Amino acid sequence: MPNETDNFDPLSLAIAPPPDETPEERIVRELAEREAVLRSREIDAELKAAKVAMKRYKNAIKILVLGQSLSGKSTTIKNFQRKYAQKAWADERATWKAIILFNLVRSVNIMIDALNRAPVYDPQKQAASPIIALGGALLAERHQSIILRLAPLREVEKDLKLFLGAGATEVEAQTYTTPNEQNQVMFEFKKSNTQEFCVRSSSGWRGVIDRIKTSQNGKESQVHRVVSQVVDSCKADILWLWKDPVTQSILHSQRLRLEDSPGFFIDDIDRIVATDYEPSDHDIMRARLRTTGVQEHHFMLDRTNGTKLDWIMYDVAGIRTSRAAWVPYFKEVTGLLFLAPISAFNERLEEDTSIFRLEDTFMLWKTLCGNKLLSRVQLILFLNKTDLLRKKLEQGILVKKYMPEFDKENTYENVATWFRKIFKKYFIQHSEPGRSFISHFTSVIDTEATSVTLIAVQSAILQHDMAEVGLL
């Protein structure tokens, strides 16, 4: 005779409605059950999407963009975005207005700081001035009046910093001992070593752009309108001060070349403060916003067979204290794009003024070429800032003065080719045998020329990736 427990189903008992359930309670229960089913389906969909995303991430081409600070890494990323993510590039165009205005105001205030460090004109004391002895200049009454009229730009800079994010602090002035151009006299001067404004963002400048895009109540356009009005009211004084020979002499004596710095827009002031101003591609390439954090950029690039392939590019901070953050990315990248600013042969490293920037770049390149984790990674060298290199050589700056081993005529072709040979020599010395040396001379603010280079980079990376998986 069957036992009653043979037909007992604990699950049916658990989900059965209470025997004394009212109609109202039944409606509430069934609604909760439907919501639970929907949530379960949502979780399943999220897990499936995460699995697909993980697969795409695993199969993606991953590129690490490295180089010291101010080498052109962010500008290179912008070039990739402009070419391969055109919708995002167009959507972000207006957002760069605030950053470009900040660059403009910052340049003016740096110029004013330099003038404030210069002595004021005094006929009774000028003969005793060491600045005059070295061919410098003294501020006249007109300079002082203009500086006072431009004082509101200090508050404008502060407001823009608050709008963009938390900024860096200033450090104490340092004393430098420097020979004059004839190497006859040694003198000391105080140089205000102002740390570059830096936005603290875990996702780099992309995070800043996203935050500006989502500003409430049109705050971004309001900031641009107000700041533009203030700068426009100061425009005549700014241009007079910038074009004044005394100002240029003082900037030169303090070794400040604002026009060669990223984010220089004083010459474009008429266009930028216009009410209908829209940043051009060239403006965005030149704009400068230093950020912390690793930036991760996603692009869809074409394969040779016409299908699409995910590319992920990582931009990591280049200052010395941040270089330890590079190593975790070495294990999984397909390619490494190294930016070498060859125009910096006569510039000191910001973090250690005893080292020239190009010397530091050579050391970085040797380290990367010899790193065992990167032995199977395609290295691509951008010999960058060729426009600035050409400009310096045309001004008569001698490479041999800073690199005595250079024994050729001081022309752009000779210098650029010589630098490339040095990088190739280190590459051969420190790399695994059989590795291909790939290099390009670049000026990454030149969008059209760089587009051609990016196609070559894409081809080299894809070819290397296919070889790694055994398809070549």
Residue pairs with C-beta under 8 A, 6 or more apart in sequence:
17 26
17 29
18 25
21 29
56 310
57 310
57 312
59 309
59 310
60 309
60 310
60 311
60 312
61 301
61 309
61 310
61 311
61 312
61 334
61 335
61 461
61 462
61 465
62 311
62 312
62 313
62 314
62 329
62 332
62 333
62 334
62 335
63 311
63 312
63 313
63 314
63 333
63 334
63 335
63 336
63 337
63 461
64 313
64 314
64 316
64 326
64 329
64 330
64 333
64 335
64 336
64 337
65 73
65 76
65 77
65 313
65 314
65 315
65 316
65 336
65 337
65 339
66 73
66 316
66 318
66 326
66 336
66 337
66 338
66 339
66 364
66 368
67 73
67 318
67 338
67 339
67 340
67 341
67 361
67 364
67 382
67 384
68 318
68 319
68 341
68 349
68 357
68 360
68 361
68 364
69 290
69 317
69 318
69 319
69 350
70 262
70 318
70 341
70 344
71 318
71 339
71 340
71 341
71 361
71 384
72 339
72 341
72 382
72 384
72 385
72 442
72 444
73 315
73 318
73 339
74 204
74 205
74 289
74 295
74 315
75 262
75 285
75 444
75 445
76 337
76 339
76 382
76 444
76 450
77 295
77 297
77 313
77 315
78 284
78 285
79 285
79 444
79 447
79 450
79 451
79 454
80 297
80 299
80 311
80 313
80 454
81 88
81 89
81 297
81 299
82 89
82 281
82 284
82 447
83 451
83 454
84 299
84 300
84 301
84 311
85 297
85 298
85 299
85 300
91 213
92 209
92 213
93 278
93 279
93 284
94 220
94 221
94 278
94 279
95 209
95 212
95 213
95 220
96 209
96 279
96 283
96 284
96 287
97 220
97 224
97 277
97 279
98 160
98 163
98 164
98 212
98 220
98 223
98 224
98 227
99 164
99 208
99 287
99 288
99 289
100 263
100 265
100 272
100 279
100 283
100 284
100 287
101 160
101 224
101 227
101 228
101 231
101 272
102 157
102 160
102 161
102 164
102 197
102 289
103 263
103 264
103 265
103 287
103 288
104 231
104 265
104 266
104 268
104 269
104 272
105 153
105 156
105 157
105 160
105 227
105 231
106 157
106 197
106 263
107 258
107 261
107 263
107 264
107 265
107 266
108 150
108 153
108 234
108 238
108 266
109 153
109 154
109 157
110 194
110 256
110 258
111 241
111 242
111 247
111 251
111 256
111 258
111 266
112 147
112 150
112 153
112 241
113 192
113 194
114 250
114 251
114 254
114 256
115 139
115 143
115 147
115 241
115 247
115 250
116 147
117 189
117 190
117 191
117 192
117 254
118 131
118 136
118 137
118 138
118 139
118 250
118 253
119 125
119 129
119 131
119 138
119 139
120 138
120 139
120 144
121 138
121 139
121 140
121 141
122 138
126 132
126 138
129 136
129 138
130 187
131 137
131 138
131 189
131 253
132 138
133 185
133 187
134 180
134 185
134 187
134 253
135 180
135 181
135 249
135 253
136 249
136 250
136 253
137 245
137 246
137 249
137 250
137 253
138 246
139 246
139 250
140 246
143 241
143 244
143 246
143 247
146 237
146 240
146 241
147 241
149 234
149 237
150 234
150 237
150 238
150 241
152 230
152 234
153 230
153 231
153 234
156 227
156 230
156 231
159 223
159 227
160 223
160 227
161 167
161 197
163 212
163 219
163 223
164 199
164 208
164 212
164 289
165 199
165 200
165 201
165 208
165 211
166 199
166 200
167 197
167 198
167 199
168 195
168 196
168 197
168 198
169 195
170 192
170 194
170 195
171 193
171 194
171 195
172 193
173 190
173 191
173 192
173 193
174 190
174 191
174 193
175 188
175 189
175 190
175 191
176 188
176 189
176 191
177 186
177 187
177 188
178 186
178 187
178 188
178 189
178 255
179 185
179 186
180 187
189 253
189 254
191 254
196 290
197 290
198 290
198 291
198 292
199 205
199 208
199 289
199 290
199 291
199 292
200 291
200 292
200 293
201 207
201 208
201 291
201 292
201 293
202 292
202 293
203 210
203 293
203 294
203 295
203 296
204 291
204 292
204 293
204 294
204 295
204 315
205 289
205 291
205 295
206 295
206 297
207 291
207 293
208 289
208 291
212 220
213 220
224 277
225 275
228 272
228 273
228 274
228 275
228 277
229 273
231 238
231 269
231 272
231 273
232 273
235 269
235 270
235 273
238 266
238 269
239 266
239 269
241 247
242 266
251 257
251 258
258 264
258 266
259 266
259 267
260 388
260 391
261 288
262 286
262 287
262 288
263 286
263 287
263 288
263 289
264 286
265 272
265 283
265 286
268 283
271 277
272 283
279 287
281 447
282 445
282 447
285 444
285 445
285 447
286 445
291 317
292 317
292 322
293 317
294 314
294 315
294 316
294 317
294 325
295 314
295 315
295 316
296 312
296 313
296 314
297 312
297 313
297 314
297 315
298 310
298 311
298 312
299 310
299 311
299 312
299 313
300 308
300 309
300 310
300 311
301 308
301 309
301 311
301 458
302 308
302 309
303 309
303 462
304 462
309 462
314 329
314 333
316 322
316 325
316 326
316 329
317 325
319 350
319 351
320 351
320 352
321 351
327 373
330 371
330 373
330 374
330 377
331 373
333 377
334 377
334 378
334 461
334 464
334 465
334 468
335 377
335 378
335 379
335 380
335 460
335 461
335 464
336 368
336 374
336 377
336 378
336 379
336 380
337 380
337 382
337 457
338 364
338 365
338 368
338 379
338 380
338 381
338 382
339 382
339 384
339 444
340 358
340 361
340 365
340 381
340 382
340 383
340 384
340 419
340 423
341 357
341 358
341 361
341 384
341 385
341 388
342 358
342 383
342 384
342 385
342 386
342 389
342 415
342 416
342 419
343 385
343 386
343 387
343 388
343 389
343 391
343 392
344 356
344 357
344 358
344 361
344 385
345 356
345 357
345 358
345 389
345 399
345 402
345 403
345 419
346 356
346 392
346 397
346 401
346 402
347 356
347 357
347 358
348 354
348 355
348 356
348 357
349 355
349 356
349 357
349 360
352 360
356 402
358 403
358 419
362 422
362 423
362 426
365 381
365 423
365 426
365 427
366 426
366 429
366 430
368 374
368 379
369 379
369 426
369 427
369 429
369 430
369 431
370 430
370 431
375 431
375 432
376 468
378 436
378 438
378 460
378 461
378 464
379 427
379 431
379 435
379 438
380 438
380 439
380 440
380 457
380 460
380 461
381 423
381 427
381 437
381 438
381 439
381 440
382 439
382 440
382 442
382 444
382 453
383 416
383 419
383 420
383 423
383 439
383 440
383 441
383 442
384 442
384 443
384 444
385 442
385 443
385 444
386 412
386 416
386 441
386 442
386 443
387 443
387 445
387 446
388 443
389 412
389 415
389 416
390 412
393 399
393 410
393 411
393 412
393 415
398 410
399 406
399 410
399 415
399 418
400 406
400 407
400 410
406 415
406 418
408 414
408 415
408 418
416 441
420 439
420 441
423 439
424 437
424 439
427 435
427 437
428 437
438 460
440 453
440 456
440 457
442 449
442 450
442 453
443 449
443 450
444 450
463 472
466 472
